[in-house]
């Protein structure tokens, strides 16, 4: 059995297969998944699993160079934003870029996969761009 927190087989396989610059989206329950992009659906019910919990487990295994958020998250101020800011300040998320929510959805077409959570707070979506460990 794995020693790290990530137990989901599909998500573990995805992270192990990433190369520099590959994108992974972690999204709330309502984020549309573009045609042709793999969906790793973790959602069970409202709030389970939550966005931040899922993000933290992914970060335990994924090297992140930068991340993208929708500008609207700054306007709506969901509770998850405070933790995103803490993770950003700690250097866990690399450089931050902001796009409109519509532009965010267009960018998600280039993702290797969308990880759907049960999160139901508005705009709790992030694009993680893979870095390298060397």
N, C-alpha and C positions, 0 to 999 in steps of 0.2 A: 504494500500500500504506500502511496505517496506520503512524503513528510511535509510537503508544502500545503497551504490551505486550499488550493484549487483542486477539487475532486471531479468536476464535470469533464467527461471524456472529450466531448466535442470542443469545448472551450480550451482545454489543455492542448489538444491537437492543433487548433488554430494558432495559439501563441507560439508553440514550438515550430510552426512552419513559417512564421513571419520573417520577412527580410526588411532591410533598412528602407524606410519610407512607406511601408505598407500601412494601411489604415484599418482600424477597427472602431466601430461605432457601438457605444453602450447607450441604449435608448430607453425612454419611458414606455409605458404600455401603449401609448397612442402614436408613436413615431412610425410613419409608413416605411415599409421595407421595399426598396427598389427591386424591380424584376431583375433576376439574374444574380442578385447578391445573396449569399448564404445567410440564413436566419438561424441563430442559436437562441431558441425560445426558452427562457428560464421562468417566465411569468406563470405564477400559480393563482394569484388572486390580488386584489387591490393592495399594493404596498409590499408584496412578497414575491421575489426578493426585492429589496429596495435598491435604488440607484447607487447610493454611496457604498453600501455593503458590497455590492457587485463590483464597483470600481476598485475598492480597496483590495479585493481578492485578485482581480486582474493585475493590478499594480504589483502584487507580490511576485509575479512571474514575468511581467512584460517590461522591457526597457522602453521608456517613452522619451522621444526627442522633443515633441511638441503636441499641443492639443488645440482643438477648435470648439468653441461654444457659440450658440446663437446669442446675438446681442440682446434679444428679448429676455434672457435669463437675468440680466442686470436690472431690467425694468420690473419684472415680476418678483424678484428676490425670494425664490423658494428657499426653504430652510437648508437645502443641500448646498446652496451657494457658499455659505460660510465654510463648509468643509472643503469645497473645491478651492476656495481662496487659501485655506490652510495648507492643503496639499501642494498648491502652486508655490506658495511662499517657502515650503520645505524642499522645493526642487524636484518633486515627484512627477510633475507633469510637463516639464520643459517650458518652452516659449508658449504663450497664449495668443491665439488669433481669434477674432470675433467676426462673424458673418451674420447677415440677416437669417431668420429661420428658413426662409425660402432658399437662400443660397446654401445653407447647411444641408437641406434635403437634397439639393443638386449634388453637393460634394459627396454625400453618402452613397451615391451611385458608384463611386470609385472604391468603396470599402471592400475589403476581403470578406467581411461579415458584419452583420448587425446582431448585437446581443440584446434581446428584448427582456426587460425586467418588468416587475409588477408595479413599478413606480407610477404614481398618479399626481405628482406635483408638476406644474407646467414648466416646460423647457428643460427638463432634467435629461439632457442628451449631451454626449460628448464624442468627438472624434479623437481617438488616440493615434498618433503617428509614431510608428516604431523607430527606435534608435538602435544603436549597436552598443555592445558592452566593452568595446575596445577602442 
